[in-house]
Amino acid sequence: MWDFSVGRALSLMFQTLPFVLLRMAVYFGAALAYVLVTGAGAGIGWGIGGFGDSGFQANATIWGGVIGFGLVGAVMYLAREYVLYIVKAGHIAVLVKLLDGEQMPEGRSQVAYARQEVTKRFAQASVLFGVDQLVKGVLRAITGLVRGIVSILPIPGAQQFVSILQAFLRIAVGFIDEVILAYAIRTKSDNAWASAQTGLVLYAQNYKPMLKNAAWLALIVYGLSFVVFLVMLAPAALAVYLIPGAWSAGGIVFALIFAWAVKAALLEPFAITCMMEVYFRTIAGQAPDPAWETKLDSLSAKFRKLSQKARTYQPPRAEPEASTASSAG
C-alpha cells in the first residue's frame, strides 16, 4: 500500500504545534481576508450602484466584489516568497530535526530556531524561492519522463490514460518540492543549490516509490479537501447572503477558499511529513547516480540552470575575527 506512518506524521504535527498554529493563522487569515474584502468591495459597489438603475447596481456590486477579491489575490501573490521563507521552510526545518530524532534546543522557540536554520541555508527569501521554482521545474520534467514511458506502452486507450495520469502527477508532485528543500536543510550545506541538485538526483533514481506514495497522499489530501468543501458550503452561503446584492456563485467560491485554507494549513504539512519520512528512509546510504544526473541534465533546462548556480555559488564571507577584535580595541 503506502510506506509512511500516518500515526507518526500526526505525532510530529502535534510536536510542531507552534508552526501548525502559525500556518492556521496565515491561511485562515487569508481566507477571512478574501471574504471580508470581497464583501467590502461588493458593498462599495452596491452603494455606488445606488446612483443608477437596478441593473447598474447589480453590475457595480459584482465588479466591486471582483475587485476586492483580486486585491487580496494580488497581496497573496506578492507575499508568496515571505510565506515560503517564514512559514513553510521554517516548519520543514523543525520537522527535519524531529524526524532525525533530535531534540529542540532548550530555551528557544521553534519559530526562532527555524528562522536561524533557514537563514543559514538560504540567506534571503529570494534565494529559497529561486531554488524552489527550479526544483518544481525539474520535477515536472521527471513526471514528463514517466508520462512518456507510459504513452509508448501497448495499453488500450493509452492516450486517455496518459492525460489522466498527467493531471494526477501534477497534483502528486506538489508534495515533493518541499521534500527536496527539506533535504537541502538536512544536509546543512552552505550551498543550497548544490544540495537541491543532489536531492533531485536521489529523488529521480527512486521515482517509483516516491510517486507511489505521493499518489496515495494526493488521494487522501484532496479527498479530505473535498469533504471540507462540502462542509463549508453552508457557512460560505451565509457569508454570501450577508453581502449586498449576493451572487449565487459566491458560496461555491468561498467554500473553495476555506477548503484551500484547511488544505494549506493542516493537510499539506501532514502530506509533506509523510513524504519526508519515505524520502529519507529510501535514500539512506545511497549516492547520487551519475547516469541519472546526466539524464536530468539532458531532460531539463531547469536542472542545467540549477547545476550552473551550484557551481558558481559563492557563500557569504564571514567577518574576520582579527578585524573585529581590532575594531573593538
Helices and strands as residue ranges (DSSP letters): H 6-15, H 17-49, H 54-78, H 80-82, I 83-88, H 89-99, H 110-121, H 125-151, H 158-172, G 173-175, H 177-186, H 192-204, H 207-242, H 250-262, I 263-267, H 268-283, H 290-299, H 301-312, H 321-328
